[in-house]
Amino acid sequence: MLDVSNLQAAYGASQVLYDVSLRVGEGEVVTLLGRNGMGKTTTVRSVMGLMTPLSGEIMLGARPVAGATPEAVARLGVGLVPEGRQVFPTLSVRENLVATAANRLKRPDPWTLERVYALFPRLRERAAQVAGTLSGGEQQMLAVGRALMTNPRLLILDEATEGLAPVIRAEIWACIRALKAEGQSILLIDKNLAVLKRLATRHYIIEKGRTVWQGSSAELERDAAEVQRYVGL
Ligand SMILES: Nc1ncnc2c1ncn2[C@@H]1O[C@H](COP(=O)(O)OP(=O)(O)OP(=O)(O)O)[C@@H](O)[C@H]1O
């Protein structure tokens, strides 16, 4: 599904990624872990075509996409819930959901407004409300719903639960659990190790732009001390 190998990337003269490799298989939930500033978002930006890598390979299925445009990456079926929500603030909830909706991969059972509203009933209640006036948690639900409406083969969530109240956070986790049960492939960037251990099957840790550890949830437990050193606050 997604295969990133030996990725290097820079902002101008400042290199941020030196050697990032990760893989998300069909129907897998995989995490990308690491402290702030280690390069997680830069990795996501590279995958999404928002920046051109210096070197390395990014494969979506059999297609090389390093350096492709964001439109091309979206067309190939990658949906992003970006860090910091980024919904369209002046559009209503409903307009946000339909604005970028698509079923490019011709899924037989595509996401619809109804299905998104069933997943997040709160969005139905607020369908006509302008998105900029939603609470942070509601905006996050909207960001997830909007990504689902593109019917992605791969869904990437960058810090989707950051700064949310515990009860809203739990709703987002429940949603991800439901998507996993449907076989949705997901790359998750988050800090909540206790939840991620149960939700995801495999994990990658990056430190200073390099993949320094990878393993299953059982291996994450086994290597707890090492993992804590990499991701601890
Ligand atoms: N637009 C930019 N221009 C220059 N440097 C940047 C830019 N965006 C990020 N960086 C730098 O690149 C490094 C990696 O940032 P990145 O956002 O990928 O980290 P992250 O692991 O996602 O952390 P966080 O959880 O804080 O978002 C950081 O040192 C950051 O300061």
The ligand as an ORCA input file, in Angstrom:
! r2SCAN-3c Opt
* xyz 0 1
  N       8.460     25.044      7.150
  C       9.575     24.739      7.823
  N      10.730     25.396      7.600
  C      11.873     25.078      8.262
  N      11.946     24.082      9.166
  C      10.841     23.395      9.446
  C       9.587     23.677      8.784
  N       8.663     22.829      9.266
  C       9.301     22.055     10.180
  N      10.599     22.389     10.281
  C      11.595     21.761     11.169
  O      11.741     20.415     10.799
  C      11.905     19.574     11.938
  C      10.890     18.447     11.908
  O       9.590     19.002     12.021
  P       8.269     18.110     11.930
  O       7.108     19.044     11.975
  O       8.386     17.176     10.808
  O       8.362     17.302     13.295
  P       7.301     16.401     14.008
  O       8.039     15.157     14.363
  O       6.082     16.287     13.198
  O       7.013     17.210     15.331
  P       5.668     17.840     15.898
  O       5.025     16.744     16.657
  O       6.188     18.929     16.780
  O       4.884     18.335     14.739
  C      11.791     20.489     13.147
  O      13.095     20.791     13.584
  C      11.131     21.729     12.603
  O      11.550     22.870     13.301
*
